[in-house]
Amino acid sequence: MLTKEAVINLQQEEKERLAKAALGKKIYGKPSKPQKPSPRQSFAKSIRKS
């Protein structure tokens, strides 16, 4: 069982994840992942920007 606090934390994380995904869609036209991007992903992003 999850405690009330854990549930609230999960909901908060989900909200942040969705917000970041929406931001990513706006900037890159595709959802961004909330995890730290792997070196390959950030490399691809820097290429896409230039």
PDBQT receptor file of N, H, CA, C and O in Angstrom, charges set to zero:
ATOM      1  N   MET A   1       0.838  -1.210   0.000  1.00  0.00    +0.000 N 
ATOM      2  CA  MET A   1       0.000   0.000   0.000  1.00  0.00    +0.000 C 
ATOM      3  C   MET A   1       0.869   1.256   0.000  1.00  0.00    +0.000 C 
ATOM      4  O   MET A   1       1.912   1.312   0.652  1.00  0.00    +0.000 OA
ATOM      5  N   LEU A   2       0.425   2.238  -0.730  1.00  0.00    +0.000 N 
ATOM      6  H   LEU A   2      -0.422   2.193  -1.260  1.00  0.00    +0.000 HD
ATOM      7  CA  LEU A   2       1.140   3.504  -0.744  1.00  0.00    +0.000 C 
ATOM      8  C   LEU A   2       0.554   4.418   0.323  1.00  0.00    +0.000 C 
ATOM      9  O   LEU A   2      -0.659   4.459   0.524  1.00  0.00    +0.000 OA
ATOM     10  N   THR A   3       1.418   5.141   0.997  1.00  0.00    +0.000 N 
ATOM     11  H   THR A   3       2.404   5.108   0.834  1.00  0.00    +0.000 HD
ATOM     12  CA  THR A   3       0.927   6.126   1.944  1.00  0.00    +0.000 C 
ATOM     13  C   THR A   3       0.359   7.310   1.165  1.00  0.00    +0.000 C 
ATOM     14  O   THR A   3       0.627   7.486  -0.024  1.00  0.00    +0.000 OA
ATOM     15  N   LYS A   4      -0.429   8.110   1.868  1.00  0.00    +0.000 N 
ATOM     16  H   LYS A   4      -0.646   7.967   2.834  1.00  0.00    +0.000 HD
ATOM     17  CA  LYS A   4      -1.012   9.284   1.211  1.00  0.00    +0.000 C 
ATOM     18  C   LYS A   4       0.094  10.169   0.637  1.00  0.00    +0.000 C 
ATOM     19  O   LYS A   4      -0.027  10.694  -0.470  1.00  0.00    +0.000 OA
ATOM     20  N   GLU A   5       1.174  10.325   1.406  1.00  0.00    +0.000 N 
ATOM     21  H   GLU A   5       1.272   9.898   2.305  1.00  0.00    +0.000 HD
ATOM     22  CA  GLU A   5       2.292  11.164   0.944  1.00  0.00    +0.000 C 
ATOM     23  C   GLU A   5       2.887  10.624  -0.348  1.00  0.00    +0.000 C 
ATOM     24  O   GLU A   5       3.167  11.377  -1.280  1.00  0.00    +0.000 OA
ATOM     25  N   ALA A   6       3.077   9.311  -0.391  1.00  0.00    +0.000 N 
ATOM     26  H   ALA A   6       2.849   8.699   0.367  1.00  0.00    +0.000 HD
ATOM     27  CA  ALA A   6       3.668   8.701  -1.582  1.00  0.00    +0.000 C 
ATOM     28  C   ALA A   6       2.772   8.924  -2.789  1.00  0.00    +0.000 C 
ATOM     29  O   ALA A   6       3.253   9.211  -3.885  1.00  0.00    +0.000 OA
ATOM     30  N   VAL A   7       1.468   8.793  -2.584  1.00  0.00    +0.000 N 
ATOM     31  H   VAL A   7       1.077   8.560  -1.694  1.00  0.00    +0.000 HD
ATOM     32  CA  VAL A   7       0.521   9.013  -3.686  1.00  0.00    +0.000 C 
ATOM     33  C   VAL A   7       0.606  10.448  -4.174  1.00  0.00    +0.000 C 
ATOM     34  O   VAL A   7       0.621  10.698  -5.379  1.00  0.00    +0.000 OA
ATOM     35  N   ILE A   8       0.661  11.388  -3.245  1.00  0.00    +0.000 N 
ATOM     36  H   ILE A   8       0.648  11.185  -2.266  1.00  0.00    +0.000 HD
ATOM     37  CA  ILE A   8       0.755  12.808  -3.625  1.00  0.00    +0.000 C 
ATOM     38  C   ILE A   8       2.048  13.053  -4.385  1.00  0.00    +0.000 C 
ATOM     39  O   ILE A   8       2.057  13.773  -5.384  1.00  0.00    +0.000 OA
ATOM     40  N   ASN A   9       3.146  12.456  -3.914  1.00  0.00    +0.000 N 
ATOM     41  H   ASN A   9       3.138  11.871  -3.103  1.00  0.00    +0.000 HD
ATOM     42  CA  ASN A   9       4.427  12.611  -4.605  1.00  0.00    +0.000 C 
ATOM     43  C   ASN A   9       4.338  12.072  -6.028  1.00  0.00    +0.000 C 
ATOM     44  O   ASN A   9       4.825  12.697  -6.970  1.00  0.00    +0.000 OA
ATOM     45  N   LEU A  10       3.710  10.906  -6.175  1.00  0.00    +0.000 N 
ATOM     46  H   LEU A  10       3.314  10.398  -5.410  1.00  0.00    +0.000 HD
ATOM     47  CA  LEU A  10       3.583  10.303  -7.508  1.00  0.00    +0.000 C 
ATOM     48  C   LEU A  10       2.759  11.211  -8.418  1.00  0.00    +0.000 C 
ATOM     49  O   LEU A  10       3.114  11.425  -9.577  1.00  0.00    +0.000 OA
ATOM     50  N   GLN A  11       1.663  11.740  -7.888  1.00  0.00    +0.000 N 
ATOM     51  H   GLN A  11       1.375  11.566  -6.946  1.00  0.00    +0.000 HD
ATOM     52  CA  GLN A  11       0.824  12.622  -8.710  1.00  0.00    +0.000 C 
ATOM     53  C   GLN A  11       1.593  13.869  -9.108  1.00  0.00    +0.000 C 
ATOM     54  O   GLN A  11       1.481  14.342 -10.239  1.00  0.00    +0.000 OA
ATOM     55  N   GLN A  12       2.380  14.404  -8.168  1.00  0.00    +0.000 N 
ATOM     56  H   GLN A  12       2.471  14.020  -7.249  1.00  0.00    +0.000 HD
ATOM     57  CA  GLN A  12       3.178  15.593  -8.453  1.00  0.00    +0.000 C 
ATOM     58  C   GLN A  12       4.198  15.292  -9.544  1.00  0.00    +0.000 C 
ATOM     59  O   GLN A  12       4.383  16.079 -10.472  1.00  0.00    +0.000 OA
ATOM     60  N   GLU A  13       4.862  14.134  -9.418  1.00  0.00    +0.000 N 
ATOM     61  H   GLU A  13       4.712  13.495  -8.663  1.00  0.00    +0.000 HD
ATOM     62  CA  GLU A  13       5.859  13.758 -10.432  1.00  0.00    +0.000 C 
ATOM     63  C   GLU A  13       5.201  13.600 -11.794  1.00  0.00    +0.000 C 
ATOM     64  O   GLU A  13       5.759  14.004 -12.814  1.00  0.00    +0.000 OA
ATOM     65  N   GLU A  14       4.010  13.009 -11.801  1.00  0.00    +0.000 N 
ATOM     66  H   GLU A  14       3.557  12.681 -10.972  1.00  0.00    +0.000 HD
ATOM     67  CA  GLU A  14       3.298  12.813 -13.062  1.00  0.00    +0.000 C 
ATOM     68  C   GLU A  14       2.954  14.159 -13.691  1.00  0.00    +0.000 C 
ATOM     69  O   GLU A  14       3.095  14.340 -14.901  1.00  0.00    +0.000 OA
ATOM     70  N   LYS A  15       2.502  15.104 -12.864  1.00  0.00    +0.000 N 
ATOM     71  H   LYS A  15       2.388  14.957 -11.881  1.00  0.00    +0.000 HD
ATOM     72  CA  LYS A  15       2.184  16.443 -13.375  1.00  0.00    +0.000 C 
ATOM     73  C   LYS A  15       3.421  17.083 -13.980  1.00  0.00    +0.000 C 
ATOM     74  O   LYS A  15       3.365  17.654 -15.069  1.00  0.00    +0.000 OA
ATOM     75  N   GLU A  16       4.552  16.982 -13.261  1.00  0.00    +0.000 N 
ATOM     76  H   GLU A  16       4.597  16.518 -12.376  1.00  0.00    +0.000 HD
ATOM     77  CA  GLU A  16       5.787  17.578 -13.773  1.00  0.00    +0.000 C 
ATOM     78  C   GLU A  16       6.214  16.903 -15.065  1.00  0.00    +0.000 C 
ATOM     79  O   GLU A  16       6.674  17.555 -16.003  1.00  0.00    +0.000 OA
ATOM     80  N   ARG A  17       6.053  15.574 -15.100  1.00  0.00    +0.000 N 
ATOM     81  H   ARG A  17       5.680  15.044 -14.339  1.00  0.00    +0.000 HD
ATOM     82  CA  ARG A  17       6.436  14.820 -16.297  1.00  0.00    +0.000 C 
ATOM     83  C   ARG A  17       5.601  15.282 -17.487  1.00  0.00    +0.000 C 
ATOM     84  O   ARG A  17       6.121  15.480 -18.585  1.00  0.00    +0.000 OA
ATOM     85  N   LEU A  18       4.290  15.451 -17.252  1.00  0.00    +0.000 N 
ATOM     86  H   LEU A  18       3.868  15.289 -16.360  1.00  0.00    +0.000 HD
ATOM     87  CA  LEU A  18       3.413  15.881 -18.337  1.00  0.00    +0.000 C 
ATOM     88  C   LEU A  18       3.746  17.306 -18.767  1.00  0.00    +0.000 C 
ATOM     89  O   LEU A  18       3.726  17.626 -19.955  1.00  0.00    +0.000 OA
ATOM     90  N   ALA A  19       4.050  18.148 -17.801  1.00  0.00    +0.000 N 
ATOM     91  H   ALA A  19       4.066  17.888 -16.836  1.00  0.00    +0.000 HD
ATOM     92  CA  ALA A  19       4.402  19.530 -18.126  1.00  0.00    +0.000 C 
ATOM     93  C   ALA A  19       5.670  19.563 -18.968  1.00  0.00    +0.000 C 
ATOM     94  O   ALA A  19       5.761  20.302 -19.949  1.00  0.00    +0.000 OA
ATOM     95  N   LYS A  20       6.657  18.747 -18.569  1.00  0.00    +0.000 N 
ATOM     96  H   LYS A  20       6.583  18.147 -17.772  1.00  0.00    +0.000 HD
ATOM     97  CA  LYS A  20       7.910  18.701 -19.328  1.00  0.00    +0.000 C 
ATOM     98  C   LYS A  20       7.673  18.146 -20.721  1.00  0.00    +0.000 C 
ATOM     99  O   LYS A  20       8.267  18.610 -21.694  1.00  0.00    +0.000 OA
ATOM    100  N   ALA A  21       6.795  17.145 -20.813  1.00  0.00    +0.000 N 
ATOM    101  H   ALA A  21       6.312  16.769 -20.023  1.00  0.00    +0.000 HD
ATOM    102  CA  ALA A  21       6.497  16.558 -22.118  1.00  0.00    +0.000 C 
ATOM    103  C   ALA A  21       5.834  17.599 -23.013  1.00  0.00    +0.000 C 
ATOM    104  O   ALA A  21       6.150  17.699 -24.198  1.00  0.00    +0.000 OA
ATOM    105  N   ALA A  22       4.915  18.374 -22.440  1.00  0.00    +0.000 N 
ATOM    106  H   ALA A  22       4.659  18.293 -21.477  1.00  0.00    +0.000 HD
ATOM    107  CA  ALA A  22       4.238  19.421 -23.211  1.00  0.00    +0.000 C 
ATOM    108  C   ALA A  22       5.253  20.460 -23.671  1.00  0.00    +0.000 C 
ATOM    109  O   ALA A  22       5.201  20.935 -24.805  1.00  0.00    +0.000 OA
ATOM    110  N   LEU A  23       6.172  20.805 -22.779  1.00  0.00    +0.000 N 
ATOM    111  H   LEU A  23       6.213  20.418 -21.858  1.00  0.00    +0.000 HD
ATOM    112  CA  LEU A  23       7.222  21.755 -23.131  1.00  0.00    +0.000 C 
ATOM    113  C   LEU A  23       8.078  21.201 -24.254  1.00  0.00    +0.000 C 
ATOM    114  O   LEU A  23       8.413  21.910 -25.203  1.00  0.00    +0.000 OA
ATOM    115  N   GLY A  24       8.428  19.927 -24.138  1.00  0.00    +0.000 N 
ATOM    116  H   GLY A  24       8.156  19.352 -23.367  1.00  0.00    +0.000 HD
ATOM    117  CA  GLY A  24       9.253  19.291 -25.153  1.00  0.00    +0.000 C 
ATOM    118  C   GLY A  24       8.557  19.295 -26.499  1.00  0.00    +0.000 C 
ATOM    119  O   GLY A  24       9.190  19.507 -27.534  1.00  0.00    +0.000 OA
ATOM    120  N   LYS A  25       7.230  19.055 -26.483  1.00  0.00    +0.000 N 
ATOM    121  H   LYS A  25       6.716  18.882 -25.643  1.00  0.00    +0.000 HD
ATOM    122  CA  LYS A  25       6.469  19.067 -27.736  1.00  0.00    +0.000 C 
ATOM    123  C   LYS A  25       6.545  20.449 -28.363  1.00  0.00    +0.000 C 
ATOM    124  O   LYS A  25       6.725  20.590 -29.573  1.00  0.00    +0.000 OA
ATOM    125  N   LYS A  26       6.403  21.472 -27.516  1.00  0.00    +0.000 N 
ATOM    126  H   LYS A  26       6.257  21.358 -26.534  1.00  0.00    +0.000 HD
ATOM    127  CA  LYS A  26       6.432  22.831 -28.027  1.00  0.00    +0.000 C 
ATOM    128  C   LYS A  26       7.787  23.130 -28.668  1.00  0.00    +0.000 C 
ATOM    129  O   LYS A  26       7.857  23.712 -29.750  1.00  0.00    +0.000 OA
ATOM    130  N   ILE A  27       8.857  22.726 -27.992  1.00  0.00    +0.000 N 
ATOM    131  H   ILE A  27       8.800  22.253 -27.113  1.00  0.00    +0.000 HD
ATOM    132  CA  ILE A  27      10.193  23.097 -28.458  1.00  0.00    +0.000 C 
ATOM    133  C   ILE A  27      10.662  22.188 -29.593  1.00  0.00    +0.000 C 
ATOM    134  O   ILE A  27      11.144  22.666 -30.619  1.00  0.00    +0.000 OA
ATOM    135  N   TYR A  28      10.520  20.885 -29.404  1.00  0.00    +0.000 N 
ATOM    136  H   TYR A  28      10.129  20.496 -28.569  1.00  0.00    +0.000 HD
ATOM    137  CA  TYR A  28      11.132  19.951 -30.351  1.00  0.00    +0.000 C 
ATOM    138  C   TYR A  28      10.130  19.279 -31.266  1.00  0.00    +0.000 C 
ATOM    139  O   TYR A  28      10.509  18.580 -32.206  1.00  0.00    +0.000 OA
ATOM    140  N   GLY A  29       8.821  19.492 -30.988  1.00  0.00    +0.000 N 
ATOM    141  H   GLY A  29       8.513  20.059 -30.225  1.00  0.00    +0.000 HD
ATOM    142  CA  GLY A  29       7.814  18.817 -31.803  1.00  0.00    +0.000 C 
ATOM    143  C   GLY A  29       7.669  17.353 -31.444  1.00  0.00    +0.000 C 
ATOM    144  O   GLY A  29       6.959  16.619 -32.131  1.00  0.00    +0.000 OA
ATOM    145  N   LYS A  30       8.329  16.911 -30.381  1.00  0.00    +0.000 N 
ATOM    146  H   LYS A  30       8.907  17.508 -29.823  1.00  0.00    +0.000 HD
ATOM    147  CA  LYS A  30       8.130  15.548 -29.901  1.00  0.00    +0.000 C 
ATOM    148  C   LYS A  30       8.317  15.551 -28.394  1.00  0.00    +0.000 C 
ATOM    149  O   LYS A  30       9.065  16.376 -27.869  1.00  0.00    +0.000 OA
ATOM    150  N   PRO A  31       7.649  14.638 -27.683  1.00  0.00    +0.000 N 
ATOM    151  CA  PRO A  31       7.707  14.681 -26.220  1.00  0.00    +0.000 C 
ATOM    152  C   PRO A  31       9.128  14.484 -25.707  1.00  0.00    +0.000 C 
ATOM    153  O   PRO A  31       9.882  13.664 -26.228  1.00  0.00    +0.000 OA
ATOM    154  N   SER A  32       9.476  15.242 -24.686  1.00  0.00    +0.000 N 
ATOM    155  H   SER A  32       8.863  15.909 -24.263  1.00  0.00    +0.000 HD
ATOM    156  CA  SER A  32      10.797  15.072 -24.072  1.00  0.00    +0.000 C 
ATOM    157  C   SER A  32      10.644  14.159 -22.872  1.00  0.00    +0.000 C 
ATOM    158  O   SER A  32       9.578  14.101 -22.258  1.00  0.00    +0.000 OA
ATOM    159  N   LYS A  33      11.698  13.455 -22.543  1.00  0.00    +0.000 N 
ATOM    160  H   LYS A  33      12.564  13.503 -23.042  1.00  0.00    +0.000 HD
ATOM    161  CA  LYS A  33      11.646  12.550 -21.394  1.00  0.00    +0.000 C 
ATOM    162  C   LYS A  33      12.131  13.294 -20.156  1.00  0.00    +0.000 C 
ATOM    163  O   LYS A  33      13.088  14.064 -20.227  1.00  0.00    +0.000 OA
ATOM    164  N   PRO A  34      11.474  13.066 -19.025  1.00  0.00    +0.000 N 
ATOM    165  CA  PRO A  34      11.877  13.769 -17.807  1.00  0.00    +0.000 C 
ATOM    166  C   PRO A  34      13.226  13.317 -17.253  1.00  0.00    +0.000 C 
ATOM    167  O   PRO A  34      13.885  14.069 -16.534  1.00  0.00    +0.000 OA
ATOM    168  N   GLN A  35      13.644  12.078 -17.588  1.00  0.00    +0.000 N 
ATOM    169  H   GLN A  35      13.109  11.467 -18.172  1.00  0.00    +0.000 HD
ATOM    170  CA  GLN A  35      14.940  11.617 -17.094  1.00  0.00    +0.000 C 
ATOM    171  C   GLN A  35      16.034  12.490 -17.683  1.00  0.00    +0.000 C 
ATOM    172  O   GLN A  35      15.838  13.151 -18.703  1.00  0.00    +0.000 OA
ATOM    173  N   LYS A  36      17.183  12.484 -17.033  1.00  0.00    +0.000 N 
ATOM    174  H   LYS A  36      17.343  11.947 -16.204  1.00  0.00    +0.000 HD
ATOM    175  CA  LYS A  36      18.327  13.184 -17.618  1.00  0.00    +0.000 C 
ATOM    176  C   LYS A  36      18.607  12.542 -18.962  1.00  0.00    +0.000 C 
ATOM    177  O   LYS A  36      18.696  11.318 -19.055  1.00  0.00    +0.000 OA
ATOM    178  N   PRO A  37      18.747  13.346 -20.004  1.00  0.00    +0.000 N 
ATOM    179  CA  PRO A  37      19.002  12.759 -21.314  1.00  0.00    +0.000 C 
ATOM    180  C   PRO A  37      20.348  12.052 -21.321  1.00  0.00    +0.000 C 
ATOM    181  O   PRO A  37      21.301  12.500 -20.683  1.00  0.00    +0.000 OA
ATOM    182  N   SER A  38      20.415  10.961 -22.035  1.00  0.00    +0.000 N 
ATOM    183  H   SER A  38      19.641  10.597 -22.553  1.00  0.00    +0.000 HD
ATOM    184  CA  SER A  38      21.695  10.274 -22.177  1.00  0.00    +0.000 C 
ATOM    185  C   SER A  38      22.598  11.153 -23.036  1.00  0.00    +0.000 C 
ATOM    186  O   SER A  38      22.100  12.012 -23.764  1.00  0.00    +0.000 OA
ATOM    187  N   PRO A  39      23.908  10.960 -22.968  1.00  0.00    +0.000 N 
ATOM    188  CA  PRO A  39      24.809  11.790 -23.790  1.00  0.00    +0.000 C 
ATOM    189  C   PRO A  39      24.399  11.782 -25.250  1.00  0.00    +0.000 C 
ATOM    190  O   PRO A  39      24.499  12.799 -25.935  1.00  0.00    +0.000 OA
ATOM    191  N   ARG A  40      23.932  10.624 -25.729  1.00  0.00    +0.000 N 
ATOM    192  H   ARG A  40      23.851   9.798 -25.172  1.00  0.00    +0.000 HD
ATOM    193  CA  ARG A  40      23.542  10.532 -27.130  1.00  0.00    +0.000 C 
ATOM    194  C   ARG A  40      22.340  11.422 -27.405  1.00  0.00    +0.000 C 
ATOM    195  O   ARG A  40      22.274  12.078 -28.444  1.00  0.00    +0.000 OA
ATOM    196  N   GLN A  41      21.374  11.448 -26.461  1.00  0.00    +0.000 N 
ATOM    197  H   GLN A  41      21.427  10.916 -25.616  1.00  0.00    +0.000 HD
ATOM    198  CA  GLN A  41      20.183  12.265 -26.672  1.00  0.00    +0.000 C 
ATOM    199  C   GLN A  41      20.527  13.754 -26.676  1.00  0.00    +0.000 C 
ATOM    200  O   GLN A  41      20.045  14.503 -27.526  1.00  0.00    +0.000 OA
ATOM    201  N   SER A  42      21.367  14.185 -25.717  1.00  0.00    +0.000 N 
ATOM    202  H   SER A  42      21.759  13.577 -25.026  1.00  0.00    +0.000 HD
ATOM    203  CA  SER A  42      21.702  15.607 -25.689  1.00  0.00    +0.000 C 
ATOM    204  C   SER A  42      22.516  15.976 -26.917  1.00  0.00    +0.000 C 
ATOM    205  O   SER A  42      22.403  17.087 -27.434  1.00  0.00    +0.000 OA
ATOM    206  N   PHE A  43      23.334  15.048 -27.382  1.00  0.00    +0.000 N 
ATOM    207  H   PHE A  43      23.426  14.145 -26.963  1.00  0.00    +0.000 HD
ATOM    208  CA  PHE A  43      24.090  15.269 -28.608  1.00  0.00    +0.000 C 
ATOM    209  C   PHE A  43      23.132  15.472 -29.785  1.00  0.00    +0.000 C 
ATOM    210  O   PHE A  43      23.296  16.391 -30.588  1.00  0.00    +0.000 OA
ATOM    211  N   ALA A  44      22.129  14.592 -29.868  1.00  0.00    +0.000 N 
ATOM    212  H   ALA A  44      21.995  13.846 -29.216  1.00  0.00    +0.000 HD
ATOM    213  CA  ALA A  44      21.139  14.706 -30.946  1.00  0.00    +0.000 C 
ATOM    214  C   ALA A  44      20.393  16.027 -30.838  1.00  0.00    +0.000 C 
ATOM    215  O   ALA A  44      20.113  16.672 -31.849  1.00  0.00    +0.000 OA
ATOM    216  N   LYS A  45      20.072  16.430 -29.610  1.00  0.00    +0.000 N 
ATOM    217  H   LYS A  45      20.299  15.906 -28.789  1.00  0.00    +0.000 HD
ATOM    218  CA  LYS A  45      19.344  17.685 -29.429  1.00  0.00    +0.000 C 
ATOM    219  C   LYS A  45      20.192  18.863 -29.875  1.00  0.00    +0.000 C 
ATOM    220  O   LYS A  45      19.687  19.778 -30.525  1.00  0.00    +0.000 OA
ATOM    221  N   SER A  46      21.482  18.853 -29.532  1.00  0.00    +0.000 N 
ATOM    222  H   SER A  46      21.893  18.110 -29.004  1.00  0.00    +0.000 HD
ATOM    223  CA  SER A  46      22.331  19.979 -29.912  1.00  0.00    +0.000 C 
ATOM    224  C   SER A  46      22.484  20.037 -31.426  1.00  0.00    +0.000 C 
ATOM    225  O   SER A  46      22.591  21.116 -32.009  1.00  0.00    +0.000 OA
ATOM    226  N   ILE A  47      22.494  18.870 -32.055  1.00  0.00    +0.000 N 
ATOM    227  H   ILE A  47      22.408  17.993 -31.582  1.00  0.00    +0.000 HD
ATOM    228  CA  ILE A  47      22.564  18.850 -33.526  1.00  0.00    +0.000 C 
ATOM    229  C   ILE A  47      21.279  19.426 -34.115  1.00  0.00    +0.000 C 
ATOM    230  O   ILE A  47      21.308  20.209 -35.065  1.00  0.00    +0.000 OA
ATOM    231  N   ARG A  48      20.136  19.015 -33.522  1.00  0.00    +0.000 N 
ATOM    232  H   ARG A  48      20.113  18.379 -32.751  1.00  0.00    +0.000 HD
ATOM    233  CA  ARG A  48      18.854  19.470 -34.030  1.00  0.00    +0.000 C 
ATOM    234  C   ARG A  48      18.727  20.981 -33.905  1.00  0.00    +0.000 C 
ATOM    235  O   ARG A  48      18.164  21.637 -34.781  1.00  0.00    +0.000 OA
ATOM    236  N   LYS A  49      19.254  21.535 -32.810  1.00  0.00    +0.000 N 
ATOM    237  H   LYS A  49      19.711  21.003 -32.098  1.00  0.00    +0.000 HD
ATOM    238  CA  LYS A  49      19.138  22.981 -32.594  1.00  0.00    +0.000 C 
ATOM    239  C   LYS A  49      19.932  23.761 -33.618  1.00  0.00    +0.000 C 
ATOM    240  O   LYS A  49      19.445  24.763 -34.142  1.00  0.00    +0.000 OA
ATOM    241  N   SER A  50      21.147  23.323 -33.917  1.00  0.00    +0.000 N 
ATOM    242  H   SER A  50      21.542  22.509 -33.491  1.00  0.00    +0.000 HD
ATOM    243  CA  SER A  50      22.029  24.107 -34.793  1.00  0.00    +0.000 C 
ATOM    244  C   SER A  50      21.565  24.064 -36.239  1.00  0.00    +0.000 C 
ATOM    245  O   SER A  50      22.193  24.669 -37.107  1.00  0.00    +0.000 OA
TER     246      SER A  50
